[in-house]
Amino acid sequence: MFPILLASSVDNPSMDDILKIVIVGGGILIGFVAVVFGMVASILKHRQMERTRREVAAYVAEGSMTADEGERLLRAGRGPAQS
C-alpha cells in the first residue's frame, strides 16, 4: 500500500509537498552557506594574526622595537579573556 501512495505523490505533488521541499532545501542551503562563511572568516582571521606576529618579529629583529614592546603589542590584540 505504501508504494502506491508514494507513486501517486511523486506523479502529482501538491503545493504543500512542494512548499515543504523548498523550505527544507532552503534551510539546508542557508546552513551550508553559514558554515562556509564561518570557515572563511576564521581562516582570514588566523592568517592576519600570523602576519601581524611576523611583522612584530621583524621589527624586533631589526631593533626598531624591543622584545618587551613586541610582546605587549601582541598581548594587547588578544583581549582580556586570553591574557
N, C-alpha and C positions, 0 to 999 in steps of 0.2 A: 504494500500500500504506500509506503514512504517513497519509493522510486517514482511512482505515478504522480504524487504531489510535487516532487522535485522537478520532474519533467514539465509539468504544466506551469510551474512557477518560472522556469527558465524560458519557456517559449513565450510567455505572456507576463512579464513582470509588471507589477502595479507601480504606481507613483510612490507608494510608501517604501517598496523594496528599493527603488532607485534612490530615494532620499536617504535611506539607511546606508547604502553603499557609498554615496557621496560623503556623508557625514563621517563614516569610519575611515574612508580613504583620505579625506581632508585632515582628520585628526592625526593619522599616521604620518602624512606628509609634513604637517606643522611640527610634529615631534622630531622627525628626522632633520628638518632644517634647523631646528633649535639646537640639536646635538652637534651638527656640523659647524654652526656658527660659534658655539661654545668652544669647540676644539680649536678652531682657527684663532679665536681671541686668546685662548690660553697659550697657544704656540707663539703668537706675536708678542704677548706679554713677556714670556720667558726669554725670547730672543732679544728683546730690548733690554731686559735686565742683564743678560750676559754681555751685551755690547757696552753697557754702562760700566760694568765691572772691568772690562778690558780697557776702557778709556781711562778709568781711575788708576788702574795698574800702570798704564803707560805714563800718566802724569807723575806718579810716584817714582817710577824708574828714571824719568828724565830729571827729577829733582825739583820740579815746579810745585810739588805738593809733598808734605811729609806723610809718612805711613799712618800716623795718628789722624791726620786730617782726612785721608782717604777712607780710613775705617769709619770715622764719624759720618762722612758723607754717605757711604753705603748703608750704614745702620739707620740713618735718618729716612731713607727711602722705604724701609720695611714697615714702619708704623709701630705703634706701641705694643701691639699684641705679639709681635715676633722678635722683640728685642732680646 
